[in-house]
Amino acid sequence: MNTAAAPRPARPIRLYHHPLSGHVHRVELFLALLDLPYEIVPIDVFKRETREPAFLSINPFGQVPVIADGELTLADSNAILVYLAKRYDATRRWMPDDAVGAARVQRWFSIAAGPLAAGPASARVAMLVGGAPALPQVRDSHRLFGLMDAQLASSPFLAGAAPTLADVSLYSYTAHAPEGGVSLEPYPRVREWLSRIEALPRFKGMQRSRVPEPVDAAALSA
Ligand SMILES: N[C@@H](CCC(=O)N[C@@H](CS)C(=O)NCC(=O)O)C(=O)O
């Protein structure tokens, strides 16, 4: 194991933040797990502050999260996770250096940016914004959680025996899926995995929203 002292930022990392964004939360969770100093720059996504010129000048895609670390400004949650791990995690355990370990984490980044964003994250936004469940997104969420549950039968964490950025990236929208009407009741291994992450030293959760009645998954056609 690499025992070199982890570098520290000279000044707190600035995190452009909204408290209900799971994309932001995965970055905040990792900052907390690494025990890095950070300060929050609030951005009201619902008031479309992400589309104002000042914000577009730091992220032309108009989305949080963004971090500013010294001279560096960086957008995109998974890119930020990689940067923080490479820059500040001397143990190298969160973003493995070896070919297979790195590829396993990248695979879950793709799932986070694909089925997780399109399924549970979108189902939750539909409830937060529209107050009604989004049935195709709920159905897709159940497909994803079924696959995650199967994966977690062979390893306690998504990319193997120890926690990595794969788990950090998938945690927030999975833990908060019930807020979109997606019950986690059918997925015991997913629920145990969430508990394992929540037991990590310095774990920090995301603000909770109202949990509606779960959509009856059996009633959703394939
Ligand atoms: N691929 C981006 C997605 C980020 C994203 O979807 N951010 C949402 C909040 S969860 C946002 O800022 N939406 C505001 C907008 O689109 O105006 C990432 O991983 O950081």
The ligand as a MOL file (V3000), in Angstrom:
LIG
                    3D

  0  0  0     0  0            999 V3000
M  V30 BEGIN CTAB
M  V30 COUNTS 20 19 0 0 0
M  V30 BEGIN ATOM
M  V30 1 N -23.0390 14.8060 -16.5600 0
M  V30 2 C -23.2540 15.7980 -15.5320 0
M  V30 3 C -24.7340 15.8920 -15.1980 0
M  V30 4 C -25.0120 16.9710 -14.1380 0
M  V30 5 C -26.4690 17.3400 -14.0390 0
M  V30 6 O -27.3570 16.7080 -14.6360 0
M  V30 7 N -26.7140 18.4020 -13.2490 0
M  V30 8 C -28.0620 18.8920 -13.0760 0
M  V30 9 C -28.4700 18.8320 -11.6040 0
M  V30 10 S -28.5850 17.1630 -11.0460 0
M  V30 11 C -28.1070 20.3660 -13.4640 0
M  V30 12 O -27.2020 21.1070 -13.1430 0
M  V30 13 N -29.1800 20.7850 -14.1390 0
M  V30 14 C -29.3970 22.1650 -14.4020 0
M  V30 15 C -29.6700 22.4850 -15.8240 0
M  V30 16 O -29.5930 21.5540 -16.6560 0
M  V30 17 O -29.9410 23.6620 -16.0690 0
M  V30 18 C -22.4340 15.4310 -14.2990 0
M  V30 19 O -22.1970 14.2240 -14.0860 0
M  V30 20 O -21.9950 16.3280 -13.5640 0
M  V30 END ATOM
M  V30 BEGIN BOND
M  V30 1 1 1 2
M  V30 2 1 2 3
M  V30 3 1 2 18
M  V30 4 1 3 4
M  V30 5 1 4 5
M  V30 6 2 5 6
M  V30 7 1 5 7
M  V30 8 1 7 8
M  V30 9 1 8 9
M  V30 10 1 8 11
M  V30 11 1 9 10
M  V30 12 2 11 12
M  V30 13 1 11 13
M  V30 14 1 13 14
M  V30 15 1 14 15
M  V30 16 2 15 16
M  V30 17 1 15 17
M  V30 18 2 18 19
M  V30 19 1 18 20
M  V30 END BOND
M  V30 END CTAB
M  END
